[in-house]
């Protein structure tokens, strides 16, 4: 697969997305200078709302390819066609998806931009632990990782023109590891935690979830932090 792709349709979709955010809310983007103009980049962000991928693609003029779940159980039916219209690499949550991960690596090998939400889903509105995908791709490709904090998007369609903030942080990585087996998975988990803490710094403290310094907020987040897509009725979504 050649990167970039679907150039014309994605150009108009991006313009439409930015226009929609400006109409529906008050959009403010900070830290644009932190995204390199060239070279392989992985964009990572918190995932609290079905509009988060759209927010990520308007955060940069570079074309973003996405890794995402095969199904969208928490998104309204009316918007489920948008990811397929844009085009993305589907993965089966709770399982290893070789095809999607290889496609993502191919994008980065072509100095492209990849978007991924480390938490693996939008079932809560506070930060949860990272799944291994973002760390795995970072280690495998040597791409730098740009953390992004998305604030206010959960208020879309609930409040009149809410404040929408896309806070782009400084690059982290590249990451490397020579470990294998269980030790490698442990290292990926540590890298994933580091990535999530960088995202937390770009969010108000009440959204820090399991990474909160407040014991009460942390305990509340831990009660909903379990990855739901490992249940038999959710696996593969």
N, C-alpha and C positions, 0 to 999 in steps of 0.2 A: 504494500500500500504506500502510495506516494503522499508525502506531506508538503504543503497543505492541500486540502481537498475541499470540494463543494464551495469553492471560493465565492461565487456570485450569490448563491442562496444564503450563505452564512453572513455575507456582508450586509444583506438586507435584514436578516433576522437580528443581527447585532444592533443595527440602527433602530429597529422596531422595539427591541428590548430596552434600550437606553431611553427611548422616547416614553415607553410605558412607565418606567420607574420615575421619570421626571414629572409625568402627569399624575400618577397614583401616589407619589411621595415626594420628599425633598431629598434628593440624592446628593451625597457628598463622598468623594473618593480622595483618600490621602495616601501618600507613599508611592505614587506611580513611579517615581524615580528608582524604586527598589527592584523593579522587574527589568532584567537586562534586555537590551534590544536584540540580542542574538544569543545562540547557544542553547543547550537543553535545559529546560526548566520544569519543575513540578510545582504546581500551585496547590496548596492545601488549605482548607478552611473548615470552620465549624459547620455543622449541618443540623439546623433547627427547623427548616421550612422547605417546602417543595420549590420555592423560587430561588434557593441558594445557587444552583448551577447557572441560572440566568445571570445572577449577580456576579458570579465568577467570570463569565465570558465578557461582561462589559468592563471588567477591571483592567483590561489591557487591550491594546490595539493588535497584539499578536493573536493569531488564531489558536484557540484552545481545543484540544481533543479531550474527551472525558472517558473515564472509567466509572461505570455505575452498575447498580443492581439490575438484574434481568427484568424484574417487575418493579412497579412503583406503588406499593400498597398504601402509602400515606398521602399520595397526591390525588387531587380531584380528577375524575375521569376526563373532564373537559381539557385538561392540559397535558394528558399523557402522550399525545401525539407529538409534542414539541421536541423531546429528546430524540425521537426517531427521525423527525424532520431534519434536525441538526446533524444527527449521526453520532453515535458513541460506541464504546467498546463494552458490551454487556458482560458482567461476571455473575456467577451464581453465588450468592451470599451463603456463607457457611460451608463452602466447598472450594476446591482448587480449580480455577478456570484458566487453563493453560492458554487457550486461544486469545482471550482478552488481554492477558498479561503480556503475551508475546507481541500483540499488536501495539500495546502501550510502549514496550521497549523499542519497537521499531520507530515509533514517532520520535522518541528521545534520541535514537541513533541518528536521526535526520535533523538534529538540533531544534526539535519542535517543543511545543508547550503542552503539558499534560495537566489536566485538572482532576483531583481526586479528593474525596472527603474521608479522612482517616477513620472516622467513627463507624462508617459503613451503613449509615441510615439516619433518618430524621424522626426517631420515635420519642425524643425528649427535647427540651429547650434549655438544657445545660450541658456542659462538656462531659463526655464519657471517654473511657479508654480507647486508644487507637487499635484498630485491627492491623495486621502486619503488612497490608498491601503497599502503603505509601513508603514505609521503611524499606521493604523488599525492593521496590523499583528504584529507590534512591541508591541503595547499595549496589544493585545489579548494573546500573547505568552510569553512576558517578555524577548524575545531574544535581544541580543545586536545588534547594527546596525553599519556596517563598511562602511564609505563613500569611494567612489573611483572616481578619476578624470581620464577620458579617453581623451587623447590629441593626435591629429595627424591622427586619423583613417579616418577622412573625406578626407584625401589626398590619401588614398589607390586608386590605379588604375588611379590616376590623376598625381602623381609625381613619379619619380624614387626613390624607396626605401626611403620613407619619415621617419622622426623620429616618432616612435610610443611610447607613454609613458602611463604606467598604474601606477598612483599614488594612493597608498592605505593609507588612513588616519587612525587616532586613533579611537577606538570604541566610540560610543555615546549610551546613554541609560544605563539600560533599562528604558522604559517609562511606566507610569501608569496614569490612570485617573479614577475618581469615578463618573464623570459627565454622563449625559444621554441626549438623544434628540438633540436639536439644540446646546446646550452647549457642548455636546460631540463632535459634528462635528466641532465646532469652535476650540476645543482643539486639535483635530486631524490635523486641518489645521495649527495650530501653531507649532505642532511637525513636520509636513511636511516642513514648512518653515525653521525650525531649521536644519533639515536634508539637505535641499538644500543648505543652507549657509555653511554647512560643506563640501559639494561637491565643492562649489564655491572656497573655500580656496585651493583646489587642482588643480585648473585650472588657466591659464593666465587670467588677468583681462578682456580682450576683449571678453571672453566667459561668463561672469557673468550674462549677460542678465538682467532680472527683479530684480536681486539682486546686480546689479552694483552700485557703489558709484558715477559713472559718470552719470549725469542727461540725457545727450544726448543718451548714450548707453542704459540706462534704458528705455527711451521713445521709442526708436527704437524697443526694445525687447517687450514692452507692446503691440505694434501694431500687433505682430504676436503670442502673448501668449495665445489667446483663444483656448480652447480645441476643436479641429475640430471634434472629434468623438461624440459630442453631436448634431451635425447636423443630420437631418433626413436621408440624403444620406450617412452618415458615421457611424451612430449609430450601435453598435453591431459588429464592426470590431475587 
